[in-house]
Amino acid sequence: MTRKLRRIALLVVVSTVIAVWLPLEVLAAGPKNVVYLIGDGMSATQRRAPEEVLGKKLVMNTFPAVGLYTTYCLDTMVTDSAAAGTALATGHKTNSGVISVDPTGKVAYETLAEAAKRLGKSVGLVTTTRITHATPATFGAHIIHRDMENDI
């Protein structure tokens, strides 16, 4: 990987940590661009396993900064993409199947995308799946169940 790409990759990691942990007022004066990458279903184990098989470090595991957070849901032992995505997009935990609202569906949680728009930033969502799928939907929708894709 070229030095420039490493610097850009480092910026992505650092920007993600900033986006997740700093108050919105700080973000208003912060970086011009933030790219928030999500490896859906990826955890430290999924990042470590190929290193064991290949016998070498993944580039993403060589960055000098890393941010870790939990994405468990409130109502089951094993979370799903909707609840995990809600945790990533809003910083709030919710029930399995729920997209960016509280477990009752009455309180919509502000997403990072909405917060950025409120601060006058441009926002785009890019996905390798349909935009109404649970993880990308958590950044742009508020709905009680992930299967309500027509409403999303």
C-alpha positions as CSV (number, residue, x, y, z in Angstrom):
1,M,0.0,0.0,0.0
2,T,1.4,3.4,-0.9
3,R,2.2,5.9,1.8
4,K,-0.6,8.2,0.6
5,L,-3.2,5.4,0.8
6,R,-2.0,4.5,4.3
7,R,-2.4,8.1,5.4
8,I,-5.9,8.2,3.9
9,A,-6.7,4.8,5.6
10,L,-5.5,6.1,8.9
11,L,-7.6,9.2,8.4
12,V,-10.7,7.0,7.9
13,V,-10.0,5.1,11.1
14,V,-9.3,8.3,13.1
15,S,-12.3,10.0,11.6
16,T,-14.5,7.1,12.5
17,V,-13.4,7.3,16.1
18,I,-14.0,11.0,16.1
19,A,-17.4,10.6,14.6
20,V,-18.4,8.1,17.2
21,W,-16.9,9.6,20.4
22,L,-16.8,13.4,20.0
23,P,-19.7,15.8,20.7
24,L,-21.5,17.1,17.6
25,E,-20.2,20.7,18.4
26,V,-16.7,19.5,18.0
27,L,-17.5,17.7,14.8
28,A,-18.9,21.0,13.4
29,A,-15.4,22.4,13.4
30,G,-13.7,19.1,12.8
31,P,-12.6,17.3,9.7
32,K,-13.9,18.3,6.3
33,N,-14.8,14.8,5.3
34,V,-15.5,11.6,7.3
35,V,-15.8,8.2,5.7
36,Y,-17.4,5.7,8.0
37,L,-16.8,2.1,6.8
38,I,-18.6,-0.8,8.3
39,G,-17.6,-4.4,7.7
40,D,-21.0,-5.9,8.5
41,G,-20.6,-8.9,10.8
42,M,-16.9,-8.1,11.3
43,S,-15.3,-8.4,14.7
44,A,-11.8,-8.8,16.0
45,T,-12.1,-12.5,15.4
46,Q,-12.9,-12.1,11.7
47,R,-10.0,-9.7,11.4
48,R,-7.6,-12.1,13.2
49,A,-8.5,-15.4,11.5
50,P,-7.1,-14.5,8.0
51,E,-3.9,-13.5,9.7
52,E,-3.6,-16.9,11.2
53,V,-4.3,-18.6,7.9
54,L,-2.1,-16.3,5.7
55,G,0.7,-15.9,8.3
56,K,0.8,-12.1,7.8
57,K,-0.9,-9.0,9.2
58,L,-3.9,-7.4,7.5
59,V,-3.2,-3.8,6.7
60,M,-6.2,-2.7,8.7
61,N,-4.6,-4.3,11.7
62,T,-1.5,-2.3,11.4
63,F,-3.0,1.2,11.9
64,P,-1.8,3.0,14.9
65,A,-5.3,3.8,16.2
66,V,-8.3,1.6,16.7
67,G,-11.8,2.2,18.0
68,L,-13.8,-0.5,19.7
69,Y,-17.4,-0.4,20.8
70,T,-20.2,-2.8,21.5
71,T,-23.2,-3.5,19.3
72,Y,-25.3,-5.9,21.4
73,C,-29.0,-5.6,21.4
74,L,-31.3,-5.2,24.5
75,D,-33.6,-8.2,24.1
76,T,-31.5,-11.2,22.9
77,M,-28.1,-12.8,23.4
78,V,-27.2,-12.7,19.7
79,T,-27.8,-9.3,18.0
80,D,-28.8,-8.8,14.4
81,S,-27.8,-6.2,11.8
82,A,-30.7,-3.9,12.7
83,A,-29.8,-3.5,16.4
84,A,-26.1,-3.6,15.7
85,G,-26.5,-1.0,13.0
86,T,-28.6,1.2,15.2
87,A,-25.7,1.1,17.8
88,L,-23.2,2.1,15.1
89,A,-25.5,4.8,13.5
90,T,-26.9,6.4,16.7
91,G,-24.9,5.3,19.7
92,H,-28.1,3.8,21.3
93,K,-28.9,0.1,22.0
94,T,-32.3,-1.2,20.9
95,N,-34.1,-4.5,20.4
96,S,-33.3,-7.0,17.6
97,G,-35.0,-6.1,14.4
98,V,-35.5,-2.4,15.3
99,I,-34.0,0.3,13.1
100,S,-32.9,3.6,14.8
101,V,-35.7,3.9,17.2
102,D,-36.2,2.8,20.9
103,P,-37.6,-0.6,21.5
104,T,-41.2,0.8,21.6
105,G,-40.8,2.5,18.3
106,K,-41.9,5.9,19.8
107,V,-38.5,7.6,20.1
108,A,-36.4,8.1,16.9
109,Y,-32.7,8.2,17.6
110,E,-30.7,10.8,15.6
111,T,-28.3,9.1,13.3
112,L,-24.7,10.2,12.4
113,A,-26.0,11.0,8.9
114,E,-28.8,13.2,10.3
115,A,-26.5,14.9,12.7
116,A,-24.0,15.7,9.8
117,K,-26.9,17.1,7.7
118,R,-28.1,19.2,10.7
119,L,-24.5,20.6,10.8
120,G,-24.7,21.5,7.1
121,K,-22.6,18.6,5.8
122,S,-23.3,16.6,2.7
123,V,-24.2,13.0,3.3
124,G,-24.2,9.9,1.1
125,L,-24.9,6.3,1.9
126,V,-23.1,3.6,-0.2
127,T,-23.7,-0.1,0.2
128,T,-23.0,-3.4,-1.5
129,T,-26.5,-4.5,-0.6
130,R,-29.9,-2.9,-1.1
131,I,-30.2,0.5,0.8
132,T,-33.3,-0.8,2.6
133,H,-31.3,-3.7,4.2
134,A,-30.8,-3.4,7.9
135,T,-27.3,-2.0,8.3
136,P,-27.5,0.8,5.7
137,A,-31.1,1.6,6.7
138,T,-30.1,2.4,10.2
139,F,-28.4,5.6,8.9
140,G,-31.4,6.9,7.1
141,A,-34.6,5.4,8.5
142,H,-36.5,5.0,11.8
143,I,-38.8,2.0,11.8
144,I,-39.9,-0.6,14.3
145,H,-39.0,-3.6,12.2
146,R,-36.3,-4.3,9.6
147,D,-38.7,-6.3,7.4
148,M,-40.8,-3.2,6.6
149,E,-38.5,-2.4,3.7
150,N,-41.2,-0.7,1.6
151,D,-41.6,1.8,4.4
152,I,-37.9,2.3,4.7
